[in-house]
């Protein structure tokens, strides 16, 4: 059983998960290029993963068989365990609980050589819909308070399998970085009675002459944030105020977001020679009700620099690339 342990100084929760150490090392991706091995995410290997919890099959084939375009399975080496109760307890001044949660893998497509940016807009739409369906399902579990959707692309960004995939982890607490974002947004709302993210969208697209805007669509704006932690850190924000990703519902919204995500990843790939990257979907916590002060969004962070002693020790990030320069460079990239 993994454990969740709380740092008594800053209130940060840490997952102690010995199960993660059992991952087979021969699935570790090399620094460059693709390798040939029996990939458990490829069609025909469905029996090598836990039974699927969701799949999109245009031909309506049987579950856990071939014919899928998007497939979601529990992680074989989960950071948290789905079975059991939390059992919150103390150990002297320390707080801990059982490592209860959910850890799932969204296999984004059947082709081993294709990355997310290579998929069609219609296919990416089905990937995004899979995220939404799993978020809705995991929100029904009363033990969970947050679900993070995240992608590690490339070995340097933490990916241990080459086949393109995203992960979801549901936790019984709100992660500290999310809570800090929520608290900051609430302070802004209490001062100005406006959503800070809505104000960012408005200022970036009107007042600041689009200096940090990479691209726009009817429903979304892609920007380099004013104070980015990493070179070419890129955010995708909906124009309309919605606090949770699950509020994306219509076919047109999904297709719009899929097109924007594909365009953004292609720009980053061409500008930076297909860099390793991480992306996360920041959305409202579970059972918080409608949040007027919070605004869901996607953060994409290419792995171009290393976090070293100063960043780790101080919390400051050193970014050598001004966001205005990054935005201009990405705007000028020609995409299909």
N, C-alpha and C positions, 0 to 999 in steps of 0.2 A: 504494500500500500504506500503510494507516495504521500508526502506531507506538505502542507502549506505552513510556513513559519513566518512570523511577523518581526521585522526589525523594530525594537522598542524605541529607537532614537528618531527615525524619520517616518515610521509607519509603513514602510514598504514590505509587501508580502513576497516571499521567495518560494519557488517550488523545488522541493527536494525529491527528485524522481530517479531512483536507481534503475527503473525499467529502461530509461533512455540509453543507458550504457551498454545495453544488450543489442543495439542495432548492428547488423552485419557490416563490417568495414569494407567488404568488397562492393558495396553499393555506393561508396563515396565517389563523387564525381571528380575527375581530374580538373586541373586549373584551366585547360584549354581543350576545346573540341569535344566531340561525342565519342563514346566508347561502345563497343558491341558486347552485350551481356544479356542474360535472360531477365529482361525488365519485368517486374511484377505489375507494372501499370499498363503494359501493352495488351491489346486484344489477344485472347487465347490464354491469358494468365489469370483469369478472373478467380480461379481457385487458390491463387497464391496471396490473395488479400482477404481480410474479413468480409463477410457478406455485405453487399451494398445497402445503403440507407436511402439512396435516391439515385435515379439515372434518367437521362433523356435518350430515348431510343426512337428514332423516327419510324422504324419498322415494327415497333411494339414487340420485340423479341422478349423471351423469358428473362426474368431477373438473373443476374450473375452469369450471363452468357454474352457472347459477342453481339455486335450491332449497335453499340452505344456510341453517342457523340460526347456526352459528359457523364461522369460516374463519380459518386461520392461514397467513400468507405470509411469506417473507423480506422484511425492510425494503428498500425500493427504494433508500434512501440510508443504508446501514448504517454504524454507528460503527466496527465491526470487520469483517474480511473472513474468510469461511469457508475459502477456498482458501489453501493454503500451509503452511509450517512456521514455527515460532516464531523460530528463529535468534537465540537469546540472545547478546548481545555487549556489549562495553564500549566506551566512548569516553572515554578518560582515567578519571576517577573516576566517570563516569556509566554507569548500566546501562540498556539498552533491549532491546527485542525487536520483532519484527514484530507488527502489530496484528491477530492472529488471534483469531477468536471467531465467535459467531453472533448475529444480531440479527433477531428475528422480531416480527411484529405479529399479535395475536389480535383479529380483527374480531368484536366481541361479538354483533352482531345485524345483520339486513339493513335495519332501519328507520333512516333517517338522523336522524329527529327524536327517537328514543328514546335515553335514557341508560341506564347500567347499572342504576340504581335503579328505572327504569321497567319493566324486564323481569320476567317471571314468575319465581317460585322455580324451576320446572322448567327454564326457559331459563338462569338463572344457574348452575344445577347443571351444564349442558352447557358453560358457559364455564369453570367450575372444573375440570371433567374435561379440557378442552382444555389448561389449564395443566399438569395432572399428566402427560398423555400426552407433551407436548413436553419437560417436565423429564426424564422417563424416557428419551426418545430422545436428548436432548443429553448426558445423563450417560454415554452409551456412547462418546463421543468422548474419547479419552485425552488430548487436548491441553487439555481444559477442566478447571478446578478449581471453578468456581462458576457458577450460573445465577441471575440476579435477575429476578423477575417484578415489574413496576412499571406503574402507571397514572398518566398525566398527564391530568387532566380540566379543561378550560378553558384559555384562552390564558394567563392569569396563572400557571397551574401548569405551563406548558411545552408544552401540546398545540398542534401545528401543523395538525392535521386535526380537524374538528368531529365526524365520525362516531365513535361510541363504540368505543374500542379499548384494549387493553392491549399492553404490549411485554415481550419477554424478551431479555436479553443474557447470553450465555455468555462468560466470561472465562478466560484461562489463569492467572490469579492470584486469590486471595481478596481482595475489596475491603477496604480498611483499616477501614472502619466495621464490617463484618461480623467481621473478625478481632478488633477490640477487644471486640465483644459476646461472641465465643467465649471470649476470654481472661478477661473478667470473670466469665462463667458458670463457667469452669473453676476460677478462684480460689475462688469461693463453694463449689463442689462439694468441692474439696480441704479446705476448712475445716470444712464441715458435713455432707458426704456426702449432700447433697440438691440437687436441681435448684432454682435460684433462681426460675425461672419457675413451677414447681409451688408453691413457697412463696408467690409473689405471688398466684397463683390462690386458694390456701387463705386467706391473710390478707385479701385483698380481699372474699372471699365469707363469711367467718366472723368473724375477729377485729375488723375495722374497721367492722363494722355496714353494710357495703355502701355506704359514703359515696362511693366512686369507681366503683361498679358502675353501668353504664348499663342492661344487660339480661343475661339468662342463658338458656341452653337446656340440654337434656340433655348436650350435648357441648361447649359453648363458653361462655366468659364474655367480655363486652365491658366494658372499663374505660377510665377516664381515668387514665393512669399517674401515679404519685406525683410524679415530677419531669418534667413534659412540657416539651418544647422550644417547642411552639407552642400557641396557644389552641385548645381542643377537639381536641387530638391524642388519637386513640382507638386502642386496641389490641383485637384479637380473639385470644384465646388458647384453645387446646383444653384441656379439663379433663384428659384423659388425656395422659400423657407420651409424646410422639413427637418425634423430632428433625427429621424431614423431612416436608414437605408431601405427598410421594409416598405416605406411609403412610395417607393418607385414601383408602380403597378402596371401602367399601360404599356402596350406594345411599342408605341412611339417613344416613350421615355426610355425604355430599355435599348431600343435601337439607337437613339440619340447618344446615350451614355456609352454604348458599345463602340460607336463610331469615334467618339471623343477619346476613349481609352486606347483604341487601336492607333489613332493618329498620334497621340502623345507618346506611346511606346515606340512607334516607328521613328518619330523625331529624335528621341533619345538614342535609339539604336544607330541612326545614321550620323548623328552629331558626335557620339562617343564610342563608336565601333562596338556596338552590342554589349554594353557594360553589364556586369552583375548588378542587381538592384533588389530592393525590398519595396513592397507597397503594403499599406494597411488601410482598412476602411474604419474610420472613426465614426461611430454611431451612438445613439443614446443608450444608456443602460436599460436593463430589463425592469419593468414595473415602476418606472419613474413618472409615468403619465406624459402628457404632451408638454414639451419643454420649449417655451417661447425664446429662451436665451441660447439654445444650442442648435447646431446646424451640421448635419452629417457631411462628410467629405472624404476624399481619397488622398493619401499622401504617398508619393513615389520618391524613393531615395536611392539614387545610383551609388554604388560602392566605388568611389574614386579616391578617397583619402582614408587614412587609418585613424581610428580613435586611439589616442595615446595617453600618457600620464597626466598631462594638464587637463584634458577633457574629462578623464575618469575622476581625477581628484577634485576638480573644481565645479564640474557641471557646465563650464563654458565650452562652446564649440568654436573652433577656428576654421573659417571658411575663406579660401583664397579667391573665390569667384563671386563678384557682386551679382545679385539677382537680376539687375537691369541688363547686364552683359549677357547672362545666360538666356534670358528671355529673348533678346534680340537675335542671338545665335540660333535658338530653336525656331523662332518665327521664320527665319530665312532658309530653313531646311526644306527642300522639296520632298513631298510625300506623294504616294500614289493616290 
